[in-house]
Amino acid sequence: MFMDLGFVQRFGIEYDILCRWLLSVRKNYRPVSYHNWRHAFNVAQMMFAILK
């Protein structure tokens, strides 16, 4: 999503730093049964698909 939207190029984000940031967000996300990493990813992916 980030690469497809041009964020990596537009903001000069290195790919490995983006990957580490995403993994850090995933690792530190709340471990609850519904509003967890999987839910956040699904919502982000759906919004990306709708807006694209």
MDTraj code that builds the backbone (N, CA, C; nanometers):
import mdtraj as md
import numpy as np

residues = "MET PHE MET ASP LEU GLY PHE VAL GLN ARG PHE GLY ILE GLU TYR ASP ILE LEU CYS ARG TRP LEU LEU SER VAL ARG LYS ASN TYR ARG PRO VAL SER TYR HIS ASN TRP ARG HIS ALA PHE ASN VAL ALA GLN MET MET PHE ALA ILE LEU LYS".split()
xyz = np.array([
    [0.0832, -0.1184, 0.0000],
    [0.0000, 0.0000, 0.0000],
    [0.0878, 0.1249, 0.0000],
    [0.1893, 0.1259, 0.0875],
    [0.2752, 0.2442, 0.0969],
    [0.3520, 0.2673, -0.0330],
    [0.3993, 0.1587, -0.0917],
    [0.4751, 0.1717, -0.2166],
    [0.3825, 0.2083, -0.3321],
    [0.2652, 0.1483, -0.3357],
    [0.1703, 0.1750, -0.4434],
    [0.1216, 0.3198, -0.4408],
    [0.1090, 0.3761, -0.3225],
    [0.0655, 0.5154, -0.3091],
    [0.1796, 0.6150, -0.3282],
    [0.3017, 0.5645, -0.3417],
    [0.4162, 0.6517, -0.3652],
    [0.4756, 0.7127, -0.2403],
    [0.4366, 0.6646, -0.1226],
    [0.4890, 0.7219, 0.0014],
    [0.6390, 0.6997, 0.0160],
    [0.6863, 0.5836, -0.0281],
    [0.8287, 0.5514, -0.0149],
    [0.9116, 0.6522, -0.0941],
    [0.8720, 0.6799, -0.2163],
    [0.9453, 0.7749, -0.2991],
    [0.9198, 0.9192, -0.2552],
    [0.7948, 0.9527, -0.2289],
    [0.7584, 1.0913, -0.1964],
    [0.8263, 1.1404, -0.0695],
    [0.8330, 1.0558, 0.0320],
    [0.8890, 1.0972, 0.1601],
    [1.0299, 1.0445, 0.1830],
    [1.0871, 0.9765, 0.0854],
    [1.2242, 0.9273, 0.0966],
    [1.2421, 0.8229, 0.2055],
    [1.1439, 0.7357, 0.2212],
    [1.1499, 0.6322, 0.3240],
    [1.2227, 0.5113, 0.2669],
    [1.3231, 0.4653, 0.3379],
    [1.3933, 0.3450, 0.2941],
    [1.3046, 0.2241, 0.3213],
    [1.3081, 0.1289, 0.2289],
    [1.2201, 0.0120, 0.2366],
    [1.2407, -0.0668, 0.3656],
    [1.3661, -0.0883, 0.4058],
    [1.3909, -0.1671, 0.5273],
    [1.3430, -0.0950, 0.6525],
    [1.3508, 0.0364, 0.6535],
    [1.3004, 0.1134, 0.7679],
    [1.1486, 0.1044, 0.7741],
    [1.0825, 0.1116, 0.6599],
    [0.9372, 0.0958, 0.6552],
    [0.8969, -0.0415, 0.7074],
    [0.9680, -0.1448, 0.6649],
    [0.9377, -0.2812, 0.7114],
    [0.9572, -0.2941, 0.8616],
    [1.0672, -0.2390, 0.9132],
    [1.0905, -0.2457, 1.0585],
    [0.9838, -0.1698, 1.1352],
    [0.9405, -0.0554, 1.0822],
    [0.8364, 0.0226, 1.1485],
    [0.7053, -0.0557, 1.1525],
    [0.6669, -0.1158, 1.0390],
    [0.5434, -0.1945, 1.0353],
    [0.5493, -0.3129, 1.1312],
    [0.6632, -0.3812, 1.1366],
    [0.6779, -0.4936, 1.2291],
    [0.6734, -0.4469, 1.3743],
    [0.7284, -0.3288, 1.4014],
    [0.7230, -0.2738, 1.5368],
    [0.5795, -0.2398, 1.5763],
    [0.5047, -0.1812, 1.4834],
    [0.3637, -0.1508, 1.5107],
    [0.2879, -0.2797, 1.5375],
    [0.3124, -0.3807, 1.4549],
    [0.2437, -0.5091, 1.4738],
    [0.2775, -0.5712, 1.6092],
    [0.4042, -0.5693, 1.6448],
    [0.4486, -0.6295, 1.7710],
    [0.3857, -0.5604, 1.8918],
    [0.3673, -0.4299, 1.8833],
    [0.3187, -0.3531, 1.9978],
    [0.1689, -0.3254, 1.9939],
    [0.0982, -0.3872, 1.8996],
    [-0.0463, -0.3671, 1.8912],
    [-0.1158, -0.4390, 2.0059],
    [-0.2321, -0.3920, 2.0433],
    [-0.3054, -0.4493, 2.1567],
    [-0.3462, -0.5942, 2.1304],
    [-0.3241, -0.6825, 2.2268],
    [-0.3590, -0.8250, 2.2089],
    [-0.5019, -0.8566, 2.2532],
    [-0.5976, -0.7839, 2.2006],
    [-0.7371, -0.8099, 2.2353],
    [-0.8011, -0.8926, 2.1242],
    [-0.9190, -0.9438, 2.1506],
    [-0.9787, -1.0380, 2.0562],
    [-1.0335, -0.9735, 1.9287],
    [-1.0669, -0.8455, 1.9302],
    [-1.1250, -0.7873, 1.8088],
    [-1.0421, -0.6727, 1.7515],
    [-1.0206, -0.5662, 1.8259],
    [-0.9448, -0.4523, 1.7733],
    [-0.7957, -0.4797, 1.7876],
    [-0.7476, -0.5713, 1.7063],
    [-0.6085, -0.6127, 1.7114],
    [-0.5411, -0.5819, 1.5772],
    [-0.4191, -0.6330, 1.5604],
    [-0.3426, -0.6066, 1.4385],
    [-0.4163, -0.6540, 1.3137],
    [-0.4749, -0.7722, 1.3193],
    [-0.5442, -0.8263, 1.2021],
    [-0.6611, -0.7360, 1.1615],
    [-0.7358, -0.6883, 1.2591],
    [-0.8478, -0.5981, 1.2302],
    [-0.7964, -0.4678, 1.1693],
    [-0.6912, -0.4123, 1.2266],
    [-0.6353, -0.2874, 1.1743],
    [-0.5862, -0.3052, 1.0311],
    [-0.5200, -0.4169, 1.0045],
    [-0.4708, -0.4433, 0.8694],
    [-0.5860, -0.4600, 0.7711],
    [-0.6884, -0.5328, 0.8111],
    [-0.8039, -0.5535, 0.7234],
    [-0.8742, -0.4224, 0.6902],
    [-0.8912, -0.3368, 0.7901],
    [-0.9558, -0.2069, 0.7673],
    [-0.8699, -0.1208, 0.6749],
    [-0.7392, -0.1177, 0.6997],
    [-0.6498, -0.0379, 0.6155],
    [-0.6505, -0.0884, 0.4718],
    [-0.6466, -0.2190, 0.4543],
    [-0.6466, -0.2759, 0.3199],
    [-0.7789, -0.2481, 0.2475],
    [-0.8893, -0.2579, 0.3181],
    [-1.0191, -0.2309, 0.2560],
    [-1.0310, -0.0836, 0.2165],
    [-0.9882, 0.0069, 0.3034],
    [-0.9935, 0.1494, 0.2704],
    [-0.9031, 0.1809, 0.1513],
    [-0.7873, 0.1169, 0.1463],
    [-0.6971, 0.1337, 0.0327],
    [-0.7661, 0.0898, -0.0962],
    [-0.8319, -0.0252, -0.0922],
    [-0.9006, -0.0772, -0.2109],
    [-1.0173, 0.0125, -0.2523],
    [-1.0914, 0.0630, -0.1558],
    [-1.2053, 0.1501, -0.1866],
    [-1.1582, 0.2826, -0.2466],
    [-1.0564, 0.3418, -0.1871],
    [-1.0099, 0.4729, -0.2315],
    [-0.9297, 0.4673, -0.3606],
    [-0.8740, 0.3531, -0.3901],
    [-0.7954, 0.3409, -0.5118],
    [-0.8878, 0.3209, -0.6260],
])
top = md.Topology()
chain = top.add_chain()
for i, resn in enumerate(residues, 1):
    res = top.add_residue(resn, chain, resSeq=i)
    for name in ("N", "CA", "C"):
        top.add_atom(name, md.element.get_by_symbol(name[0]), res)
traj = md.Trajectory(xyz[None], top)
